[in-house]
Amino acid sequence: MDFTRNPRRTLQKNYDAELSSQFPHDLQLYNKIPKSTILIHEFEEIALERLKALRIVETVTLRGFVKFSEEWRKNFHEELKKQDLKSLSKLYSSLGVSNTAPNYEARKKDLISHFILCLAFCRSDELRNWFISKETDLFVARFEELSTEGRKEFMELNNIDFQPIPQEEKKAKFSRLLNTFQYMNATQFDSADFYKVPFKKVLELVRSRKVLLDKGQAYVASGDLGNLLASKLRQEISHSLAVMKQCLPETTADIRLDSVLKCLLDQYESGTYKPTTTSSNTIRIEDLDELSKKSYPPCMRRMHETLRAKHHLRHAARLQYTLFLKGAGLSLEDAMKFWRSEFVKVMAVEKFEKEHSYNIRYNYGKEGKRCNYAPYGCNKIMNSQPGPEDASGCPFKHSKPQELRKLILSYGIDSNQGLKDVMEYVNSQQPVLACQKLFVLSHPGKGVEFGLCHPNQYFTESRTIITGVNVKQEPGSTPSSAVNSPASTYATPSPGRARENVNSSSTPLSTKAVLNRATPMSSRKMLNVDNKAAGKTEPSKDEVADWMDELDDSDFSQLEAMDTTN
């Protein structure tokens, strides 16, 4: 009898063998650009999944768990499973050396999704710093889960040869090492290895006082090896981001890719929280003063009080506060009444109608491109640059210390320790944790089970606690939920963030072509390429509408003709 080989099984074996050679370990340093073909819809899908994972890293940390502690890692893994991130959950729970087909596919997605986000987050220092920070945390968390064999194999595969200090040096510094690493008993100390590296490579450990410092060198325990490896990963990611930035103009000339990358940035800028206005969470003008005292985050309370006192806000603050009120549930009709009632105290009604009413309707999606704009999240607010006498921005980052203390005390914080706790986060440049601590102090007796990322999230969580009515979001979603899908009901009101309608989900893309280094182009040439690719020679109506976001309200009347003629 002739038993012929099954060609499909043979192809699968060959494919698995190829993947095993490319991805021999569950953990990677991302120092090799992927060279494979991927469908455009999968390209977007795996990138959004990775962004979800990085947001989970951020959210779990904001819940107050000690980073990389057993409790932190447990909560992180639970969130991965809750958000149905199967590939990364599989890699996270693996010991690092499992050689099975599902692991190979997960490793492939891990590499490709990392470089897609590199391409999206290479555009500015703010984006790069956030991406490097969260990718590094994800790496360390995964390294902590590896078995001893998995760690050893990872070091060998990546030619990493950290040599522990000799026993003579260990004995010479016995008392200082034992005093630094007090969590070790005598047996653990005798069996532990210590590594000596420049302190700049382990700043996270220096900050948390987990190393012995001596003459510019840091002595690191073997249990903290992940943080030591993280410095190498930061170098790799920084290099990748620099390369990606150079090839960005060439890559974004493809409108399919440009659309996906803009979508990723939309999700990052709007955060993980999506305000949803329903009949149960609408608010009224007559309640705003009381709501500002009980449930507004400091950024919004400061703008509201400034508006009440001066009857005017600068453009950035008007935009920020209008969108917040919209997300909180204030109708367009009431928003117009509210702003008009304040502004007419310092200007004529005709001036308000001419210079400001358009912008309010525009932010509610009733003018211009008629886009349903999202309220600003914490990331966008913190990274803004408020001008003099501007009430916008984040008080924990942009206010003077004396003004900030006064604002904090206005929340009824009656203990010096509470004020001290908030200011400690401010002084350590952790504004989100400072705001979250203020929330806890101003809502006594209530624990916080969410990672703060949005002013409207602060507001709805506060209203839920005070009223006992759940006004958070649509059924099935939570404030700490993953990044929303591309079909989000909100858009981010930033120039150049409008997502193109691209119907090419089945079109294959070469990741090698997308991610390989390309010759940089000037911004003018890049714009010409984009216009040519889209078949445009003149600015479109949508482009004009995007430019309007950058203008003061007084300029809108001059642009209305342009908006209607294009």
N, C-alpha and C positions, 0 to 999 in steps of 0.2 A: 504494500500500500504506500502511495506517495503522499507523504505529509509535507506540504509546502508551507513556507513561513507566511504568517499573516502580515501583509505589507503595512497595514495600519499600525499594528503593534510594533513592527520594526521602526517605523517613522517616529513613534512615540518614544521608544527607547533611545533613538539617536537624539531626539529633541531634549530628553531628560539629561542625557550625557553632556550635551552642549551647555545646558543651563547649569549643571553641577560644576562644570569647569569655570563658567563665568561668575557664578554665585556660590562659592564653597561654604559660606558662613551666613548665619542669620543677621549678623551685625556688620555694617560696612562703614568705611571712612569716606565714601563717596568721592574717591579720587580718580574714578574712571567714568568718562562720559558714555552713556548707553548708546548702543548702535543696533537699533531694531526698528521695526515698523509697527505703528499703532494707529488704530482708528481714532478719528477726531473726537467722537463721543466718549471713548475710553480715556483719551488724553485729558479731557475735562473732568471726567468722573473721578479718576484716581488723584488728580490734583486737589479737587475739592475734599476728598476723603482725608488727604494728608493735612490740609488746612484745618479740618475738623480736629484732627489729632493734636495739632499744635495749640489750638484753642483749648482743648481739654487740659493740656499741660499747664496752660496759663490759669484756667479756672480752678483746677485742683490746688494749685499753689495759693491762689487768692482765698481759698477756704480756710487758710491758716495752718495747714499741716506742715510739719517740718519737711523741707524738700528732700526727697529720696528716702524718707523714713519708711518703715514697713507700712504704716497707715497711709502715707502719701501714695506709695506704689499700689496698695490694694485699691484705693479709691480711683486711681488712674486706670487700672485694669477694668474695674467695674464700669467706668464711663466708656471705655473703648467698646465693651460688649453691649452696653446700653445703646450706643450710637451705631451699632451694627458694623463696626469697622473690623471685619473678619480677618483680612490679611494682616493688618498690623497687630491685632489681638493674638493671632497665631504666632507671629514672630516674637511678640513680647513675652508670651508664656512658654516659648521654646527655650531649651537649654543651650541652643547655639549650634549644635552639631547634628541636628536631625536631617538626614539626607533622604527626603521624600519629595515626590512631585509637587504636592501642594505648597511645600516650603519653598521650592525653587521659584514657583510662580509668584509667591508673596515677596520673595527677595527681589525679583525683577521689578515688580510694581513699586517696591520700596525705593529702588534706585531711580527709576524714571520719574516718580512723583517728586522726589527730592529736587531733581534738576529742573523740573517744570516750575516749581516754586522759586527756585533760584532765578529763573528767567523773569518771573513776575515781581520778585522782591529786590531786584538789583537796582531799582530806579532812584532811590534816595537813601541818605544815611539813616533816616528813621526806619524805613522798611528793612534795610539790611541789618540794622542792630536788633530789631525785633526778631527777625528770622533766625539770625545766628544764635541769639539767646534761647529761643524755644527749641531749635534743632539740637542744640547742645544739651539742653535739659532732657530731651527725648532720648538722646544717645546714652547719657549717663544712667537714666532710668532703665533702659534696656540692658546695659552692661551689668547693672546690679542684679539682674535676673538670671544671668548666665551661670552655668555650673562651672566648677573649677576647670574641668576639661574644656568647656566652651571658651573660657577666658584665655586659657593657655593656647588653644588653637587660633583664636583671634590674633593674639600677639605674634604668633609664628607666621601666620598668613600675611600680616602687614609689616613684617620685619621690624617689629618694635622690641627693643632690647633694653628695658629699664633694669639696671643692675642695683640690687639692694646694697645698702652700706655694709661694709665688712663688720664682723663681730667685734673687732677691736674698737671701732668707732662707736658702735652701739653700746659697748660697756663704758666707754669714756663719757658718754652723754646719758648714762643710765637714769640718773635722778631727774634730769630735765625732761627726758622723753616720757618717763613714767608720770611726771607731774602734768605734762601736756595731755597725755592720753590716759586720763584717769578712769575711763570706762573699762580699761583692760585690767584683768587680774594678773597675778604673777605668771601663771601658766600661759595665758594668752599673750602676754608681753614677750615671754621667752620664745614662743613659736612665730611671732609676727615678724614680717620683714618691713624695713623702712627704706624709703627712697629719698635721695637728696636732689632737689631741682631748684632752679631760680624761682624766687617767690612770685614773680610776675606770671608764671605759667599756672599758678593755682590760686588766683585772687579770690575765687569763691570760697575756698577753704580758709584762706587768710582772714576773710571777712567774718567767717563763722568760728574763727579761733580753733580750727581743727588741725593745725600744724605747729611744729616748733620752728621758730625763726632764729637763724643764727648767721650773721654776716652776709645778709642778702640771699641766703639759701633757706629753702623750706624743707623740713623733714616730713614726709607724707607716709602715713601707715598704709599697708597693703589693702586694707578695707576701703580706702579712698582712692584706689587706683583709677576708677572711672573718671574722677575729676581731673586727674593727671592726664589721662588720654583725651579729655575734652579740649585741652589746649591745642593738641595736634589737630583735632577736628575743626576747631575755629580757624586755624590756618588754612585748612583745605577748603572750607566753605568761603572764606574771604577771597581766596584765589578764584574759586568758581564764580563768585558774584562779580568780580572784576572782569572776568572773561565774558560772562553773560551780558554785562553792561555794554561791552564793545560790540557785541553782535545783535543787540536789541533792535536798532533801526532796521537792519536787514530782515530780522525775524518778523517784526510787526508790519512789514510791508504785505505780508499774507494776512488778509482781513479775517480769516478763520482763526488764526492764532491770536491776533490782536484782540478779537472779541473774547476769547477764553481768558486771556491775561487780564483784560479789563474787568471781567466778571470776578476773577479771584481778588483783585484789589477792591472791588465793590464789597465783597464779603468781608474782607479784612477791615475796611474802614467803617462799615456799619456795625461791626462786632457780632457777637453771637445772639444778641437780643433783638427781636423784631416787635415793636409796639403794634398792637392790633386794636383798633377802635371798634367797640361794639356798644349796644344799648346799655350794657351794664357798667361801662367805664367812661361814659361821657361826663364832661365837667361844665360848669356854668361860670359866667363872668363874675357874678356876685360872690362866688366861693373862692376866687383866686387868692385873695389876701390870706384867708385862713389856711388854704392848702399850702401856700408858700411857707407859712410858719411851721406847719406840722409834717409835711411830706416832701417838700422840695429838697433836692440835693443842693449843696452850697453854691454851685455854679449858677443854678437857675434862681435861687433865692436872691443872690447878689444882683442879677439882672433885673428881677422883678422890683426889688427895692429901689434900684437906681432909676428905673422907669417911673415909678410912683413919685420919686423925689424930684427928678429933673424933667419928666414928661417927654423924654427923648432917649434913644439909644443909638449908638453908632451902627453902621451897616452890618458888621460881623455879629454884633450882639443881637440885632433885630432878627437876622437870619437864624441864629442859633436858638433864640427864645421862641420865635414863631414856630419852628419845626418841633420843638419840645412840646409846646401847647397843642399842636396838631396831634402828635403822638399820644399825648395825655387824654385826648378826647374832646378838645374844643373845636366846635364846628367853624367852618369858614365864615358864616354869617356873624357868629359871636366874635371871632377873631377880628373881623373888620370893625365891629362896634368897639371892641376893647382898645385897639390901637388908635382908632379915630378919637375916642374919648380922652386919651392921654395927649396925643399930638396936637389937637386943636387948642390946648391950653397954652401952647407956645407958637402956634401958626394958624393961618386961615384954613378953613375947611377946603377951599379950592386948592390950596397948596398941598394939603395932604392927599387929596384925590389925584392930583396931577403927578406927585412925586413918590407916593408910597403905596397907594392901593394896588397898583399893578403888581408890585413885588409880593404882596401878601397873597394875592390870587395865584401868582406864578408858583409860589412855594406850596400851595395847596393843589397844584396840578391843573389849574383852570385857565392858564395863559401859556403862551409860548409853545413849547413842545408837549405840554400837558402831561408831564411825568409826575408820578406820585412819589415825591422826594421823602427820604427817610430822615428822621431826627439824627443829629450827630451823636456818635458813640464816644466813649471816654478817650479812645486812642486819637481820634480826630481832634477833639477839643484840647487834649494835652499837648498835641504837637502843633497847635495854632500859634500865631505870633501876635498877641493883642498889642495895639498901639497905646499911646498915652491917653488917659481918660476913657479907655475902652473897657466896658464891663464884661466882655466876652472872655473865653478861656477858662482854665481850671484854677480856682483859688489856691489849691494846694501846691500848684506849680508856679503860678504867675503873680500871686499877691505878695505884698510886703508882710513880714512876720507880724507886725503889730496889727495890721488890718485883718490878717488871717485869724489871730487869736480872738479878736473882737467878734468875728463871724462865727467861730466855733462856739464861743460862750453864749451866743444868741440862741443856740440850740438847747439851752438849759443844762449844760454840763456843769454840775455842781461840785465837782471834785477836782482838785489840782492834779491828781493822778490821771484822771481821764484826759485832761488837756495835755498833760505830759506824754501820755501814750500816743495821742494823735500827732503831736509835734515830733515825736521820735521818728514816726514814719515819714513825716514831711522832711526832716533833716537828713534822712537816709535816702531821699529821692524816690519814695514809693507812694506817690499821690493816691493811687487807687486803694491801697491798703489803708491809708489815712482816712479816706472817705468811707470805706467799709467799717473802720473802727468807730467813726462818728455815728454811723447808722446804728451800730450796736448800742452805743452810749445813749443815743436819743430815743431808742426803743427798748427800754430796760425790761429784763425778764424774757426777752425773745432771742433765741439763737439765730444765727445766720447760716443758712445752708446753701447759699448761692455765691458765685464769684462775680463781684460787681464789674460790669463792663459798659454800662449805659445809664445816663441820667433818668431816662424813662423807666428803666428797671428799678432804680432806687425809689422812684415815685410809686410804681405799682406795688412793689413789695411793702412799702410803708402803708399804702391804702389797704392792702390785704390784712396787715396786722391790726390797724386801727379800727377798720370797719368790720372785720371778720368775713368780708365778702371777697371771693377770689376774682380779682380783676386783672390777672396777669396776662394771659394770652389765649389764643385759640385752644380748644381741647386737643390734648395730645402733645403739646409742646411746653417747654419750661424755659425760664430765663437762662439756664446754663446749657441749653440745648445746642446741638451742633450747628455749624454754619448752614444757612438755608440754601436751598437749591437755586440754580440760576433763574428759575421762574419766580423769583421773589416779587412780592407785591410792591416793594419799595425800590427806589433808585437812590444813589448817593448824589447829592447836589454838588458835585465837583466838576471842574472843566475836564472834558475829554473822557468822561466815565460812562457815556451812553453806550449800552451794549448793542452791537449790530445783530440783526436777525440773520443768522447763518444756517442754512439748511444743507449741511454737508456732513452729517453725522456718520455716514458710512465711508467717507473719504479717508484713505490711509495716509498717515504722515510718517516720514522718516525721522526718528528722534536724532539720528546722526546729523541729518541736514538741519534740523531745527536748532540743535544745541551746540553744534560745532562752532568754533570761533570764526567770525566774519570781519570784514573790513569796516571800520566805523564810517558813518555817513554824517554829514552836517544836518542840523535840524531842518534847514530849508529844503534840502534834498529829500529828507525823510517825508516831509509833508507832501512834496510833489509825488513821491512814490505812492503814498497812501491815497491821494486824490486820484491818481491815474488808475490804481487798482480798483477803486470804487467807481470809476467812470465819471469823476467830477472835475470840473474846471473852475467852478465858482462855489463860494460857501453855501452850504445848504441851510434850510430853516433850522434844523437841529443844531448845526454848528453855531449859528447866530444865537440860539437860545442858550447854548452852553456858555458862550462868551458873556452873556448877561449876568451869569452868576458872579462874575468878577467885578461888576460895576456897581456903583452907588445908585440908589433909587432915582436920583435926579437925572441920571443918564438915560433912563428907560424911555422917557417920552421921545428922545431923539432917535431911538432905535426901533420904535414901533413900526415905522414905515418900512425899514429894512426887513423886519421879521415877517411882515405880511406880503412883501413883494417877492420873496425868494420861494 
